[in-house]
Each structure stands twice: as C-alpha cells, then as structure tokens.
Amino acid sequence: MNLNYKTQGIILNKYKTGDYDGFYVALTKDFGKVNFFAKSSRKNKAKLTYHLEPGSLSDLYFVPRIRRESFLLTGADLLLKPSFEKLGNKEIVLYNQAINLTSRLVSFEIMEVDKIFLVFDILKQYLTDFTKLSKIENNNEISKQHRARQYLFQAGFILKLLDYAGFRPNLKQCNYCGKKISAGKGIFYDLQNSVLTCCTQRLSFDGIEKVSFDCLKLTNFLLNNDFDKMEKVKVEDEIVSEVWRFSINHLKYCL
Ligand SMILES: [Zn+2]
C-alpha cells in the first residue's frame, strides 16, 4: 500500500519543536487544513525551510504518522512566494493579515468542507496576484495605483472569506425599514449591528459610518467576481479605501 501523499499547500503557520524540528499548519488543495511535522527542517536550512515560509505555496510530500493526527513532511517544492524584500511594510502587513485571517476562519467548526476548498482557491489567487504586483516595481516606492490594487484584492479576499464563513453582508436593503438601498439616498453602516441602513434616527451617531453607493457597488462586484476580473476593473483610490474600510469593519464585527 502506498501511503505517500502529494498536494499543493499554503503554509499558514510554523512553530519550532525541539531543537531543530518544525511544526507546520497548511491549507491544502486536497485535504483542507492539515498539520505537518517536519524533522530537522530548521537544520536542513537550504532544503525544506525555504519552501515552508508562512504565506508560500508549495507542492508538499508527506506520509501519515502512526497514532498521530499530523503528517510527516518528507519534501516540499516551492511554487509561489511573494518577494518580501521588495514589499513595503504596509504590503507585508496586508499579506500577513490575509494569512492570519485564513488560519482563524478555516476550521470545521466555522466552515463546511466544500467552502474550505474554495478558500484554498481564493487564497491561491490572492497570493498569485499579490506576488505579481510585488514584482512589478523595481524601485523602492510602490506606486499609488499598485497599492490601491493591493487594497482592492485584500478587500475582495476578506469579503469572500467572510461570505464562505456565513457572514455575507446584506447590501440590498435597509435593515430597519426594509427599503431597497439605492443611489442618491443617505446610506449608513451601523457598526454595532453590522448592517446597512437608511434610517439614521434609529442610531446613535458614534456607531455609524456613511457609505457611498459606489462603495456598495464595488463591494458587490468583489463578492461576485474572481480576482482575474478584479484586475481589470478601473477604480478610484477613494472608493477602494472606502470598500477596504467597509470590509475591515464588517470583519471586526464578525470576529
Ligand atoms: Zn431605512
């Protein structure tokens, strides 16, 4: 019986165990979230460790461990890794946020199995686009446009992840009067209840934020389209910032 496995995996976390051994958590294409034990991985620096940085995508080779829930990692081939040395601090923070968020939300208590596999797909797309963007610039300063694009990707990633976890925001109607949300109307985000509303009289003013209709349109677009389409859409910086804030506010509420 052949018990050697191979699958693509994105490393979410790594821990030291003992002097040289490593423990890794990965989101994999075929097995969902999996724990791996790697013997002497930190000793064999040139070999395994390079392929196992959090946020990188690799082909992973592994075998079951007797009477354990984790697998023994026997090899890894790196497929994708953003060039961190070229990224600014802001970009690295964004990137790590996406990895940490995935780590928190991808669990069987929160998500159905088929959704977990969808998360692998969108995280892989997110990393691919992020890697592409991180390589465009050859000078130190990432252009404003690229930065806006990264914020757009992240907002898209967060919204999709929350959707899969069962926290899709209702963008269609006012939570209190039920009226359809449309352009030209004052629309507000109720931070305490994480809903949209046109009825400001119901709210205390420190807990609401005005939202533009363009922001909602773009948010809707991000929820319903994949990253390839996001790359093509023309957007203004201000709207992207607004959508990003909206998705972060919604995220804070959901967590
Ligand atoms: Zn209303």
Boltz pocket constraint, residues with backbone or C-beta under 6 A from the ligand:
constraints:
  - pocket:
      binder: B
      contacts: [[A, 174], [A, 175], [A, 176], [A, 177], [A, 178], [A, 179], [A, 197], [A, 198], [A, 199]]
      max_distance: 6.0
